[in-house]
Amino acid sequence: MELKDLFYGIQDFFVNVAFAPLDAIRSLQDSSWFAANLLNFVFIIIAACAFTYWCLQLNKFDKDEHHNIHG
């Protein structure tokens, strides 16, 4: 087996297996824009929830303890 075959195998895996769901989403774009972008909306919702949680934790930390960095 040559090193070239290894790289062709990696290419074959990603083109035919790993990115197959994304190809299906791309073909869905012609019929429904919302359905094609549903994955993006899910990621935006997850990021918004994580940002909100992070801000609430920062507020809780700031109210609970006041640190003096100078001793």
C-alpha positions in Angstrom: 0.0 0.0 0.0 1.4 3.4 -1.0 0.9 6.6 0.9 -1.1 7.8 -2.1 -3.7 5.1 -1.4 -4.0 6.3 2.2 -4.8 9.8 1.1 -7.3 8.6 -1.6 -9.0 6.5 1.1 -9.3 9.5 3.4 -10.7 11.5 0.5 -13.2 8.8 -0.3 -14.4 8.6 3.3 -15.0 12.3 3.6 -16.6 12.8 0.2 -18.8 9.7 0.2 -19.6 9.1 3.9 -18.9 12.0 6.3 -20.3 14.8 4.1 -23.3 12.9 2.8 -25.7 14.5 5.2 -24.5 17.9 4.2 -25.0 17.0 0.5 -28.6 16.1 1.4 -29.1 19.5 3.1 -27.7 21.3 0.1 -30.1 19.5 -2.2 -33.0 20.4 0.1 -32.2 24.1 -0.4 -34.1 24.2 -3.7 -37.4 23.1 -2.1 -37.3 24.8 1.3 -34.9 27.5 2.5 -36.0 27.1 6.2 -35.4 23.4 6.2 -32.0 23.7 4.6 -30.9 26.2 7.3 -32.5 24.4 10.2 -29.1 23.1 11.4 -27.7 26.7 11.4 -30.7 27.8 13.5 -30.0 25.0 16.0 -26.4 26.1 16.3 -27.5 29.7 16.9 -29.9 28.7 19.6 -27.2 26.6 21.3 -24.8 29.5 21.2 -27.4 31.9 22.6 -28.2 29.6 25.5 -24.5 29.1 26.2 -23.8 32.8 26.1 -26.8 33.5 28.4 -25.6 30.8 30.9 -22.1 32.3 30.8 -23.4 35.8 31.5 -25.5 34.6 34.4 -22.6 32.8 35.9 -20.4 35.9 35.6 -23.1 37.9 37.4 -23.4 35.4 40.1 -19.6 35.3 40.6 -19.4 39.0 40.7 -22.1 39.3 43.3 -20.8 36.5 45.5 -17.2 37.4 45.9 -15.2 40.6 45.5 -11.6 39.8 44.9 -8.8 42.1 45.6 -6.0 41.4 43.3 -3.5 43.7 45.2 -3.5 41.7 48.4 
